[in-house]
Amino acid sequence: MPHRTFFAFLFPSILAMVLFITLPILSVVVQSLYHQPDAILTVVENCDPFSCTKSTKVDTAAMAAFKAEHPMGQFAGLDNYTNHNHLALADLGQIWAEGGGLGAMASKLMNLPFYRALAFTLTYCFLVTPFAMALGFCIALAVNTLNPLLKGPAIFVSILPMIITPLVGSLIVAWMFNPQGIIGATLQALTGDPKLSLRASPVLTWIVLLGYGIWTNGPFSFVVFYAGLQSVPQDTVESARIDGASRWEIIRFVTIPHLAPLATFVALVQLMDNFRVFEPVVGFSAEANATSLSWLVFNDLVSQDSQQFGSAGATSVLTIAGVLVLLAPVLVRTWRDFNRKVV
């Protein structure tokens, strides 16, 4: 293919990536270096016929003039990254100096908003991703053995969680776990604790969020693995059966190696998606017991006092960095496998 034709073919994709991915990321990085200016206060004197009193109020005219001159806010450098709401370097130094054992230090660390959100985000990623992949793979194996007449309904039921809008699905499940809901009332009856609820129990909140994540992520793995099962070489499977291999041995030594590249793809996609977990936290109103990095961005942007664009930008940049670090081992392994096959 001539270079000119090749470039013309790729140009629309390159332009879309620059406009909708590269430039927004650069804008977020720049915005993360600024923060909203502190309120400019002025002292005013209020007098009545008997006395005069002084009070402090926000100088709206000065604030408007400052915002007009500095539309992005006040330059803060890396302060948005190192302050209490993010990496909290000063707080980490104080926690390290105080010591008190790993348990005490972990407890203090969980009081910092960024690390509390990071802990839930990583837990969600490392538990939901493998369990959802395993669930999808098992369902794919089961559906693949069904009678052709039953495969259609089984596939529809299997992908149903993926059809439901994530926020709507989380709201429905949250209502079921409400103390007046069928699951919430059943749990209270079984445990004998009339106060047991998602909002009152951080452990129950985390368990429900993780279970909901596995349930909603499983269908994607199922679809990919089910499609991959259709390409498994049947000659190899029949040869294994003739040699006396059991069903488990066929799955272990024939099916799983054949689907390994697909498993890498599914892991990449779901790790990226799970690291940005947001809808379950909002749908379950779980921010008191479980927050994520994406929820921190949302919280900064809908702050009742003022929108914290710089803080939201810093959290977004740290989230992007976290995704890159998380995907690095998988990408390196994929690159090595590719080079090995080429050689």
N, C-alpha and C positions, 0 to 999 in steps of 0.2 A: 504494500500500500504506500503511495507517495506520502512524503512528510506533510505536504499541504493538506491533503485529504484527511490524514490522520488527525492533524491539529484542528481542522474544521469539525471533525466528528466529536472531539473531546472538548472543544471550546465551550459549548453550553454548560456542560457539567462543571468545568473549571470555574466559569463565571458564577454559577449558582453557589458553588462551595465558597468562593471568595466573598460574595455578597451576603450569604445567609449563615456562614459558619466563621470564616476568618475575621471579617470586619466586626461582627458582634463580639467575638471573644476579645479582640484587641480593645474594643470600646469598654468592655467589662474590666479588663486589666487596668486601663487608664483611670476609670471611675473608682477603682479600689484604692487609688492613691489619694483620694480626696474624702473629706467628710463634711457633714453639714456644720456651718459655723455656729459657735456658741451664741446664745442670745445676747444682744447688745442692750444693756440696761441703762436707764437714765433715772435720775432722782428728780422728782417733781414735788413742788410745795403746794399743799392744799390749805387754803385759809378760809376761815369763817369769821363772823363778827367777834368771836371770843379768843381764838387761838389759831395757830398755823401748825400743820403737821407735814412731815416729809414721808414720801413713799417711793418705792422703786417699781418701775414698770418697764416693759420691753419697748425699746425705741423702734417703732415700726418703720419709720422713715429711714433710719440708718440701716436697718435690716434690708429694706427694699433696695437701697442704694448699693449695699454690699453684694446682694444677690445679682443685681444688674451688672455689676463690675466683674463678679466672679460666678458665672452661671453654674460651674461644676462644683462649687463649694470651696472650702478652705483646704489648701494642700496639706496633706498629713504624712506623705511618704509611706513608710511601712508600718505606721502606727496602727492602721486597721488590722494588720496581720498579727501584731504582737500584743494588742490590748487584751483586757480581761475577757471580752466576748469571743476571742478567737484563740490564738496560740497561747495567750496568757503567760508569757515568759517570766514576768515578775512573780506571778502566783506560783509558777512551777518552782522557781528558785526558793520561794518561801516554804513551800511544801517539802522540798528536799532538805532545807536547813532544819525544819522542825522534826523530820524523821518520823519515828513511831511505828515502823514496820510496814510491810507491803500492804496489809489490809487497811491500815489507817490512811496510808498515802493514796491508795486506790479510792477510798471513800471520799477523801478531800478532792481528788481529781474529778470524781463524778459530780461534784458541786459546780464545776466550771461548765458553762453551757456548751462550748464547742466540743469538749472531750466527752460530755454526756451524750451529745448527738452522734459523735464519731463512734462511740462504743456500741450504740444501738445499730448504726448503719453497718458497721463491720460484722456484727453478730447476725444481722439480717442477711447480708451477702453470703457469709460463709456457711450458714445453716440452710437458708432457703434454696440457694443455687444447687448444691449437690442433691438435696432431698427432692427438689422439684424435677431435676433431671432423672433421678432414679424412678420417681413416680411416673413420669412420662414414658420412660423406657419400658417399665413393667406393663403399663396400659397398652402401649404399642404392641408388645409381644402377645398380650392377651387378645386384643382385637384382631391381630393378624391370623390367629388360629380359628376365628369364628366362621360360621357358615356365611357365605356371601350375602344371603338375605338379611342377616343380623348385623352385618358390618356397618351399613348406613346408619341405623339408629344408634349403634354403639359409638360411632365416630361423632355423631351430633351431640350425644350426652357428654362425651369426653371433652369436647371443645367448648361446651356451654359456659364455663367460667371465663373463657377468653372473649366470648361474645358480649357478656355483660360489661357495661361501662365500669371501670375500676372504682370510681368514687361511689357510684350507685350500689355496686356490690358490697363495698365496705360498709356503707350505711345500713344495708339490709342485715348483714351479719351482726353489726353493732346493735341494732334493734333486737335481734334474737338473743344477744348476750345481756341486754338490759334486764335489771331486776324484775321487770314485768314481762320480759320476753320468755319464750319457751325454754331456751337453753339456760338463761340466767336464773329463772325460777327453779329449774331442775337442779342446777348446781347448789343453790341455797338449800334446797330440800335434802340433797345427798350429803352435804357437809354439815348441815345443821347450823349454818352461819347466816342469819338473815341480813347481815351487812355486807356479804361478799358481793363485789361488783368489780367491773373493769377499772373504774376510777379509784376504788379503794384498795386495789391489789396490783402493785407494779408487776409482780411475777405473773399473775393471770393475764395482765395486759400484754406482756411480752410473748407469752405462749400463744395467745389468740392471734396477735399480729403475725407471728412466725407461721402459725398454721394457715392463716389466711393467705400469706405470701406463697406458701407451697401449693395451696389449692389453685391460686390464680396463675402461677407460673408453670404448673404442670402441663397444661394444654399445649403450650408452644413447644415444649420438649417432645410431647406426644406426636404432634404433627410432623416435626422434622424426623424423628426416629421412625415413625410409621412409613414415611416416604422412603427413608433409607432402607428399611427392611424389604421393600419391593425390589431393590437392586442387589440383594444378597445372592451370590451365585448358587443356584440350586444344584448344580453338578457337584460342587464341593460339599454341600449339605448331604446329598444322597450318598456320596462316597464315605462321609463320616458315619452315616447310619449303617452302611454295609460293613464298615470296620468295627461296628459294635459300640459306637459313641452314644452316650445317653443324651437326652434333651438338654440337660444342663451343660454337658461338655460341648455340645454343638454351639450353644449360646456363648460359652466362655471362649472357645478357641476359634470359632468361625464368625459368629454374628458380631460380637463386641469388637474384635480387631477390624472388621469391615466398616463398622460405624464409628471408629475412633476419630477420623477427621470431622465427622458431623458433630461428635461430642465436643470437640474443641470449639467449633463454631457456636454451638448452643451455649457453652460455658462463657465465651466472649460476650455474646449478646446479653445473656442474663446477668452476668456480673455488672456490665455497664448499666443495665436497667435497674437492678436491685440496689446499686450504690446511690441511685437517685430516688430511692423510695420516698414517697410523699403522700399519695392518696390515702393509704391505710391510716396514717397518723391523723389526718384531717377527718376522715370518715368515722373513725372510732373516737374522735375527740380525746386522743391519748397523749396530748402534749404535756400533761402533768406527770406522766410516768415514762413516756418514750418520745423522744424527738429525733429527727434526722437532720442531716446537713441541708437537704432541700427545704425542710420545714423552717430552718433558721433563715434561709433566704426569703421565704414567703413572709415570715414574721417581721423581718426588717422592712419589707416593702409595704406592709399593711399596718405599720405601727400607728397607733392612735395619735401620738405626739407629732411625729414628722417621719417621712419616708427616709430611711437610712440607706441611700443608694451606695455609699462607699462601703458600709458594712456588708451589705448584700453582695457587692462586687467581690470583696475579699473572700467571703464564704464560697462564692461561685468559683473563684480561681483555685482555692484550696480543694474544692470538690473535683475540679478537672484534674488537678495534680494527683489527687487520690485515685481517680479512675485510671490514670496512666500508670501509677505505681502498681495498682492491682492487676492490670492487664499485662504488665511487662513480662512476668514469668511465662504466661501462656503464649505471648507473641514470640518470645525467644525460643520456646520449645517448638513452635510451628516453623520458625525460620530454620532451626537445626534439622527438623524432619525434612523440610523442603530441600535443603542443601544435600542431605544424605541421599535423597532419591535422585537428585540430579547427578551426583557423583556415581 
